[in-house]
Amino acid sequence: MKEFFRLALKFNIKGLLIEPTTNVVLQAFRALFVGVIAFIADAGLLWLISLSGIHYLICAVFGFIVGVTVNFILSVKFIFRNKARVGKMGEITVYVLVGAVGLGMTAGLMWLFTEYAGLFYMVSKIIATFIVFIWNFVSRKVFLYGKG
C-alpha cells in the first residue's frame, strides 16, 4: 500500500501503470484500470448491438468476447508480465475459462437484476461488472500468475 501511495502522490504514472511490479496493490489498481477499458469495449458493444433489438443477454456474449480479448492483451502487457505457470496456450485457456465463469456470473446477475429487481439492463451490467471484477482478478492471480 505504501508503494501505491508513494507513486500516486508523486503522480508517477509510469510507476503506477507501466513499470513491472509484483506488488499486489499496484496489480489490483492496474487491473481496475484495464477493467475500465475492457468494460467500455464490452458494455459499448452490448449497448450498440442491443439497439438492433437482439435480447440483451445474447448481446452480452458478443460484448464479453471483445471485453475479454481487450482485457487479456492489456493484462499481459501492464499487470501480469511474468510468464504464466501453465505456458502460453495454457495461459490463454485458463484466462478464457476464468472469463467464461465470469460471463456466466455476469449473465446470471444481469438476469437477476434486470428481470427480478427491475433495473435497466445497463445498470445491471455495471453492478455485475463490479462483482465479477473481483472473481477475475483473484482467479487469474491465483491460478495463472501466483506471486508474480
C-alpha positions in Angstrom: 0.0 0.0 0.0 2.9 2.3 0.8 4.3 1.9 -2.7 1.0 2.7 -4.3 0.5 5.9 -2.3 4.1 7.0 -2.8 3.7 6.7 -6.6 0.3 8.3 -6.6 1.4 11.3 -4.5 4.3 11.8 -6.9 1.9 11.4 -9.9 4.3 8.7 -11.1 2.1 7.4 -14.0 5.0 5.1 -15.2 5.3 3.5 -11.8 1.5 3.2 -11.3 0.7 1.8 -14.7 3.7 0.8 -16.8 6.8 -0.4 -14.9 6.9 -4.1 -14.0 5.7 -4.9 -10.5 4.9 -7.8 -8.2 3.1 -5.6 -5.8 -0.4 -6.9 -5.5 -1.9 -3.5 -4.7 -0.4 -2.0 -7.8 -1.5 -5.0 -9.8 -5.1 -4.6 -8.5 -5.0 -0.9 -9.4 -3.8 -1.8 -12.9 -6.5 -4.5 -13.1 -9.1 -1.8 -12.3 -7.7 0.5 -14.9 -7.6 -2.3 -17.5 -11.0 -3.4 -16.4 -12.5 0.0 -17.1 -11.1 0.0 -20.6 -12.3 -3.6 -21.2 -15.7 -2.6 -19.7 -16.1 0.2 -22.2 -15.4 -2.2 -25.0 -17.7 -4.8 -23.6 -20.6 -2.6 -22.5 -20.3 -0.4 -25.5 -20.7 -3.4 -27.9 -23.5 -4.8 -25.7 -25.4 -1.5 -26.0 -24.7 -1.0 -29.7 -25.9 -4.5 -30.6 -28.9 -4.3 -28.3 -30.1 -1.2 -30.3 -30.9 -3.7 -33.1 -33.5 -5.4 -30.9 -31.5 -8.5 -30.0 -32.0 -9.7 -26.5 -29.6 -8.1 -24.0 -28.2 -11.5 -22.8 -27.2 -12.5 -26.3 -25.6 -9.1 -26.8 -23.7 -9.6 -23.6 -22.0 -12.6 -25.1 -20.6 -10.6 -28.0 -19.6 -7.8 -25.6 -17.8 -10.4 -23.5 -15.8 -11.7 -26.4 -14.5 -8.3 -27.2 -14.1 -7.3 -23.5 -12.1 -10.5 -22.5 -9.8 -10.0 -25.6 -9.1 -6.4 -24.7 -8.6 -7.4 -21.0 -6.2 -10.3 -21.9 -4.0 -8.1 -24.1 -3.8 -5.3 -21.7 -3.4 -7.5 -18.6 -0.4 -9.3 -20.1 1.2 -6.0 -21.1 0.5 -4.0 -17.9 -0.4 -6.2 -15.0 1.0 -9.8 -15.1 4.2 -9.5 -17.1 5.7 -12.7 -15.7 5.1 -15.9 -17.5 2.1 -18.0 -16.5 2.8 -21.2 -14.7 1.0 -23.1 -17.5 2.7 -21.9 -20.7 1.2 -19.6 -23.3 -1.6 -21.9 -24.6 -2.5 -22.9 -21.0 -2.5 -19.2 -20.1 -4.9 -18.3 -22.8 -7.1 -21.4 -22.0 -7.2 -20.6 -18.3 -7.8 -16.9 -19.0 -10.7 -17.7 -21.2 -12.1 -20.3 -18.7 -11.9 -17.9 -15.8 -13.6 -15.3 -18.1 -16.3 -17.8 -19.1 -17.1 -18.3 -15.5 -17.2 -14.6 -15.2 -19.5 -14.4 -18.2 -21.9 -16.9 -16.6 -21.8 -14.9 -13.4 -22.5 -11.7 -15.4 -25.4 -13.2 -17.3 -26.9 -14.6 -14.1 -26.5 -11.4 -12.2 -27.8 -9.3 -15.2 -30.8 -11.5 -15.5 -31.5 -11.4 -11.7 -31.1 -7.6 -11.5 -33.0 -6.9 -14.7 -35.8 -9.4 -14.5 -36.4 -9.5 -10.8 -35.1 -6.2 -9.5 -36.5 -4.3 -12.5 -33.2 -2.5 -13.2 -32.3 -1.3 -16.7 -30.0 -3.9 -18.2 -27.1 -1.5 -18.5 -27.3 -0.7 -14.8 -27.4 -4.5 -14.1 -24.3 -4.8 -16.3 -22.4 -2.2 -14.2 -23.3 -3.9 -10.9 -22.4 -7.4 -12.3 -19.1 -6.0 -13.6 -18.0 -4.9 -10.1 -18.8 -8.3 -8.6 -17.2 -10.2 -11.5 -14.1 -8.0 -11.5 -13.1 -9.4 -8.1 -13.6 -13.0 -9.3 -11.5 -12.4 -12.5 -8.6 -10.7 -10.7 -8.3 -13.1 -7.8 -8.7 -16.2 -10.0 -6.2 -15.1 -12.6 -3.7 -14.1 -10.0 -4.0 -17.4 -8.1 -4.4 -19.9 -11.0 -2.1 -18.3 -13.5 0.5 -15.9 -12.1 1.0 -16.7 -8.4 3.1 -14.2 -6.6 4.4 -12.5 -9.8 
